[in-house]
Amino acid sequence: QVQLVQSGGGLVQPGGSLRLSCAASGSIFSIHAMGWYRQAPGKQRELVAAITSSGSPNYVDSVKGRFTISRDNAKNTVYLQMNSLKPEDTAVYYCCAGVWTVKSPDYWGQGTQVTVSS
């Protein structure tokens, strides 16, 4: 089993920045990829960013150039740095981990609200 505990998030003005953190514990040796999903009200959950155990990142087109996913293997933590935030980034963000892929995650964090509003 793997436990994921998220921190960060909150309210920020358009153009601002936030950083989300996701600390993993448990059987982390089994994890190949980690990522971040988000779900806005009335919308399906979407995969925003992912990173493999080798550090290779991928992003959905809408956040490319604005969001950066990174991982600190020594701390077993994944980060999502979000810059130039837009109102349409408002959503609940979920950390996830997959034994093989985050397209079908095996583990989820508790979720954290990100609100971009003036």
C-alpha positions as CSV (number, residue, x, y, z in Angstrom):
1,Q,0.0,0.0,0.0
2,V,1.0,3.6,-0.7
3,Q,-0.3,6.6,1.1
4,L,-0.3,10.1,-0.5
5,V,-0.7,13.2,1.6
6,Q,-1.1,16.5,-0.2
7,S,-0.4,20.0,0.9
8,G,-0.6,23.5,-0.7
9,G,-3.4,25.0,-2.7
10,G,-5.7,27.8,-1.7
11,L,-6.9,31.1,-3.2
12,V,-4.8,33.1,-5.6
13,Q,-5.4,36.0,-8.0
14,P,-5.1,35.5,-11.8
15,G,-1.5,35.5,-12.9
16,G,-0.3,34.3,-9.5
17,S,1.5,31.1,-8.5
18,L,0.9,28.2,-6.2
19,R,2.9,25.0,-5.4
20,L,1.2,21.7,-4.5
21,S,3.1,19.0,-2.7
22,C,2.4,15.3,-2.5
23,A,4.3,13.2,0.0
24,A,4.3,9.4,-0.5
25,S,4.9,6.7,2.1
26,G,4.5,3.0,2.3
27,S,5.5,0.7,-0.5
28,I,6.8,3.4,-2.7
29,F,9.3,1.1,-4.4
30,S,6.4,-0.3,-6.4
31,I,5.5,3.1,-7.9
32,H,6.6,3.9,-11.5
33,A,4.7,7.1,-12.1
34,M,3.1,9.9,-10.2
35,G,0.9,12.7,-11.4
36,W,-1.7,15.3,-10.8
37,Y,-5.3,15.3,-11.8
38,R,-7.8,18.1,-11.4
39,Q,-11.6,18.2,-11.4
40,A,-13.6,21.4,-11.9
41,P,-17.3,21.6,-11.0
42,G,-19.4,19.9,-13.6
43,K,-16.4,18.6,-15.5
44,Q,-14.6,15.2,-15.7
45,R,-11.4,14.7,-13.9
46,E,-8.4,15.3,-16.2
47,L,-4.8,14.4,-16.0
48,V,-2.8,17.6,-15.8
49,A,0.8,16.4,-15.4
50,A,2.7,13.2,-14.8
51,I,6.3,12.2,-14.1
52,T,7.9,8.8,-14.3
53,S,10.5,7.3,-11.9
54,S,13.2,8.4,-14.3
55,G,11.9,12.0,-14.1
56,S,10.4,12.3,-17.6
57,P,7.4,14.8,-17.4
58,N,4.3,15.1,-19.5
59,Y,1.6,17.8,-19.5
60,V,-1.8,18.5,-20.8
61,D,-1.7,21.2,-23.5
62,S,-3.6,23.7,-21.4
63,V,-0.9,23.9,-18.8
64,K,2.3,23.6,-20.9
65,G,4.7,26.4,-20.2
66,R,2.9,27.3,-17.0
67,F,3.0,24.3,-14.8
68,T,6.0,22.2,-13.8
69,I,5.9,18.8,-12.2
70,S,9.0,17.6,-10.3
71,R,9.9,14.9,-7.8
72,D,12.4,14.7,-4.9
73,N,13.2,11.1,-4.6
74,A,15.0,11.6,-1.3
75,K,11.9,13.1,0.2
76,N,9.5,10.8,-1.7
77,T,7.6,13.9,-2.7
78,V,6.2,15.2,-6.0
79,Y,5.5,18.9,-6.6
80,L,3.3,20.8,-9.0
81,Q,4.5,24.4,-9.5
82,M,1.7,26.4,-11.0
83,N,2.5,29.8,-12.5
84,S,0.5,32.3,-14.5
85,L,-2.7,30.8,-13.1
86,K,-6.0,31.4,-14.8
87,P,-9.5,31.3,-13.5
88,E,-10.0,28.1,-15.6
89,D,-7.4,26.4,-13.5
90,T,-9.8,26.5,-10.6
91,A,-10.5,22.9,-9.5
92,V,-9.8,20.3,-6.9
93,Y,-6.4,18.9,-7.6
94,Y,-5.5,15.3,-6.8
95,C,-2.1,13.7,-6.5
96,C,-1.9,10.1,-7.8
97,A,0.5,7.2,-8.1
98,G,0.6,4.3,-10.4
99,V,2.4,1.0,-10.4
100,W,2.6,1.2,-14.2
101,T,0.9,4.4,-15.3
102,V,-1.1,7.3,-13.9
103,K,-3.6,6.9,-16.7
104,S,-5.2,4.4,-14.3
105,P,-3.8,5.3,-10.9
106,D,-3.6,2.8,-8.1
107,Y,-3.4,5.4,-5.3
108,W,-4.9,8.8,-4.7
109,G,-4.3,11.8,-2.5
110,Q,-7.0,13.5,-0.5
111,G,-7.5,16.4,-2.9
112,T,-6.9,20.1,-2.4
113,Q,-8.9,23.1,-3.7
114,V,-7.2,25.6,-6.0
115,T,-9.2,28.8,-6.7
116,V,-8.0,31.4,-9.1
117,S,-10.1,34.5,-8.7
118,S,-9.8,38.3,-8.3
